[in-house]
Amino acid sequence: MALWLFLCALVSVATTAAIIWVLASESYAFFRQVSPWSFLFGTRWAPLLEPRSYGVLPLVCGTWLV
């Protein structure tokens, strides 16, 4: 029984570590192309149009207002 609980805990920790690893590596790749300043304080969100723009400020403000 203890081995079973240990394996379940190990799977849980490994899954969490994998999620953090993927999130960090993809974020690093993204922020090599887009500056954190323009991401956080940009006012235009147009990821599909050229030139691409990833300003998240209107999305955050809208979330806070709701």
Secondary structure, DSSP 8 states (H G I E B T S, - for coil): -HHHHHHHHHHHHHHHHHHHHHHHHHHHHHHHHS-HHHHHH---EESSSSS-EE--HHHHHHHHH-
